[in-house]
Amino acid sequence: MKRYDAIVIGGGHNGLVTAAYLARAKKSVLVLERRPRVGGAAVTEEIFPGFKFTMFSYVVSLLRPEIIRDLDLPRHGLHILPLESTVTPMENGNYLAAWADHDETRRELYRHSPRDAEAYDEYGRLMHFMAQAVKPILSMVPPDPTSFAPSDLAGLLKLVKHFRGLGGERLHALVKLMTMSSADFLDEWFETDVLKATKSASGIIGTFLGPRSPGTAYVLLHHYMGELDGVFRAWGFAKGGTGAVSESIAAAARSFGAEIRCNAGVSKVLVRNGHATGVVLENGDEITARTVVSSLDPRRTFLQLLETDELPAEFVADIKRFKFRGSSGKVNLALDALPSFTCMPGIGRQHRGAFSISPSLDYVERAYDDAKYGEFSRRPYMDIVFPSMIDPGMAPPGKHVMSIFVQYAPYKLNGGWTDARREAFGDAVVNTVESFAPGFKSKILHQQVITPLDIEKITGLSEGNIFAGELALHQLFFLRPAPGWAKFATPVHGFYQCGSGTHPGGGIMGASGRLAAMRILKDGV
Amino acid sequence: MNYDAIVIGAGANGLVTAHYLARAGKRILVVEQRHTADPAADIGWVPDVVIRDLGLAGAGLRIDEPDPWVTAPLEAGGTLELSRNIARSTEAIRRISPADAAMWPEFCQRMRTLGGVLERLYLVSPPDIESNDARELARIAGLGLHVRRLGKQTVIDLARILPMSIAELLDDWFESDVLKGLLGALGVWHLKQGPRSGGTAFNFLHHHAGSPAGVFRPARSNVTQALSKVSGVEVRRGERAAVLAKNGKATGVVLQKSGETIQAPLVISSAPPRATLQPLAIELYPDFARAVGNIKARGVVARGTLALEQPPGYSTFCIAPSLDYLERAYDDAKYGRDSAAPYVEVQRTDGRVEVHVQFVPPGNHDGLAERVAQILKVLPNQVALQPAEESLYHGELTLDQILFMRPVPGWSRYRTPIEGLYLCGSGTHPGGGIPGAAGRNAARAIL
């Protein structure tokens, strides 16, 4: 039987990126995916006949440009269409809009507050700069500050030099971004509540935190690191849905010779004398390899694929402590026609962008309060897009698909998730949209409601956390996923981790997958 | 009379700065707006070096080290009492949770090590990370080396725990609600944050600094009164002073009641940074002015006294029965209301019975005294509360407002853009709850 150079467990985007890079380096690689299709949480599925949905993640921006280049993804079918605007409907019937045209956005802001319109450009410049300043960290293997190894000391020194090179003012801004709440950080810049609410919303995505919780300013910055075609802070939509991103990486991997097997769930990693030797499939088959790489989240990678006696007790304790608290849900709708929003009646260019349901900071904060005590938000924060307006192939002619990202839906719901609770959650979402777009409900043809428990069941992501582990300060960099083991290697020789649960984290970046492949190649497969 | 320096405010930090400068041969005037010294106890660690340098032991300094250091009511009746003796506390905890009792000694040790790191940072000026000065770089490297010598676990703990929420930290260790509640209260102490907010684990450690292992309430003392008894500085009471500045240089103060001006080349203010600086023409320094305007100093605490017929049988009585209780108390404050069910702590020191109530944001306080009275099972007229409009620490101790970020980024070394004007109060490093530390650091920076 064939012995592979490397087996990659999990065909999500990070697993595929690792596989593609390894195959590109002429290694024999096998990707094993449990589901019938690759993509993990980045999949497109035809849930209702003729209506295609990006089931979970729905926008693209953070995918690293070097990966697009190295793997020549456009040749393998990646085509990204821009998402042009964000409209926030307010409860008094007014709205706040950000358009692709910068001057138009400024005029719109001016309508709300001349002072904020003035501050907006300076704020944008600062965030752009800070994102640039942090980006090198994303492509860097985190040094271990507890180690005295020369490579770690050199890494630390490089880091210190990098940050000192920013100069005082920007260094202070960085400290603020790392430690503040997005609400407090934005308070220093703006006075318009709806603007602060909409901006702070990107600081809560995927977290179990509210806009007033410290730590959310960092997530705000994380979402500023998007780069499409070199244009910063441009969000896009992949033609064919996010599944097309995964498909293009898979096609690239295959073109380099990687083998991808679907319907092939892995139940265990084989370990002999502290060395990984291969895997056992759920059907009992054994496949051997020199190296095994897991793209699953840290909990499943270490507590499920391995026996805990194969790992140091301290490490197991650290992994058990790693936090996942899923907080996001998704509602996918097939529509007979597009809804018209009270604040901007009719159908128009606004439907080619996003609608953000974040009318005030208190609104978003209250949505969090519900979740804090174990309930889903009665009036949730939502990020709504109509993919069929950007890519008509997603729905039958004249019909539409609507994707609603919802927060908060706690994984640990009081009393647990049941079909009835899922339905009640879906109702809360639909009724809230209806309050901003009367008549919307009558246009719904089909409805799919996805809770964090569903995300966990379908994709395997523990507790349904979309980042494969919370992006909290104490779970980043050399602490992701555990102190001493943030460099993609694990305590088992020949066993590596490459998923979003490792540095630098989630958001369809692919950076973890790429860094892991580099590390594996450096160690010599 | 000519003075070398005028100090605004005769609180602990103002007096400490004044005495250090006086000891260096300067003629000092302290101007204080209150007519008499505040009788309230000073809460927080008084660093030994300050006691020694200023001879406070001989000036009647009393430091209260109550044992047990906290008493908390149990839902099932009775109380949980934690002692200065770790073994005795462990036994007390065992009665409510054997699992928590097993964790207690190690928790105390780990927190003590981290508290020790903070103590070392607090008795010196904050590290200047922008500096290119070889001495400063060597000092920072020395601090780094010190931490690394404490072991791998300490380095990891510092990086992991400081940005954490106190709820996450306590959930890692304990299961008992009442234990987590009384510890969690110290994490939100004087902060407009709930126990689930990041950075509250740091606030917890900040207030552990100076206490022995296993004690998680700051010491209480009469340090301000003792400082008032030390001779060597002139104190003028009942006058509110504002800084005078000309051409970017401090020239003295003006007393607001009499209109009298007093000249001095050096003015040092222990008042809140914003109150000191905003009346001056700091708009000439736009970045600095904006940073001063952005200092977060939101009031959330009402302090006061409790009139009891008999002195209570406890020294510190804490009502914060769970982390959720604290979180809900904070939720009210987020929307600008007093907590419906506030965190209440009663402290008996030197025969006085004081009370700390949180969260009490600025606004209407109708019914607050009644609610506190009900919680403490006393009559409303036995409770006298003074809600604070602004943070009693002159700036919240959040991670973005400590060390080189305090009071404002880049101006953490007690100086201001106005030549001859210095700050020495709680608004500067290391912040509130450590009477005298900022005052001493400021005096050393000035000298």
HADDOCK unambig.tbl for C-alpha pairs under 7 A between the chains (distance, minus, plus):
assign (segid A and resid 146 and name CA) (segid B and resid 152 and name CA) 5.30 0.50 0.50
assign (segid A and resid 146 and name CA) (segid B and resid 155 and name CA) 6.33 0.50 0.50
assign (segid A and resid 164 and name CA) (segid B and resid 130 and name CA) 6.41 0.50 0.50
assign (segid A and resid 168 and name CA) (segid B and resid 130 and name CA) 6.06 0.50 0.50
assign (segid A and resid 168 and name CA) (segid B and resid 410 and name CA) 6.99 0.50 0.50
assign (segid A and resid 172 and name CA) (segid B and resid 409 and name CA) 6.16 0.50 0.50
assign (segid A and resid 175 and name CA) (segid B and resid 400 and name CA) 6.51 0.50 0.50
assign (segid A and resid 176 and name CA) (segid B and resid 400 and name CA) 5.30 0.50 0.50
assign (segid A and resid 179 and name CA) (segid B and resid 399 and name CA) 5.83 0.50 0.50
assign (segid A and resid 179 and name CA) (segid B and resid 400 and name CA) 5.80 0.50 0.50
assign (segid A and resid 180 and name CA) (segid B and resid 400 and name CA) 6.31 0.50 0.50
assign (segid A and resid 188 and name CA) (segid B and resid 294 and name CA) 6.12 0.50 0.50
assign (segid A and resid 213 and name CA) (segid B and resid 197 and name CA) 5.28 0.50 0.50
assign (segid A and resid 213 and name CA) (segid B and resid 198 and name CA) 6.66 0.50 0.50
assign (segid A and resid 214 and name CA) (segid B and resid 197 and name CA) 5.98 0.50 0.50
assign (segid A and resid 214 and name CA) (segid B and resid 198 and name CA) 5.08 0.50 0.50
assign (segid A and resid 215 and name CA) (segid B and resid 198 and name CA) 6.31 0.50 0.50
assign (segid A and resid 473 and name CA) (segid B and resid 163 and name CA) 6.37 0.50 0.50
assign (segid A and resid 474 and name CA) (segid B and resid 159 and name CA) 6.93 0.50 0.50
assign (segid A and resid 474 and name CA) (segid B and resid 160 and name CA) 4.75 0.50 0.50
assign (segid A and resid 474 and name CA) (segid B and resid 163 and name CA) 6.36 0.50 0.50
assign (segid A and resid 474 and name CA) (segid B and resid 164 and name CA) 6.47 0.50 0.50
assign (segid A and resid 483 and name CA) (segid B and resid 156 and name CA) 6.85 0.50 0.50
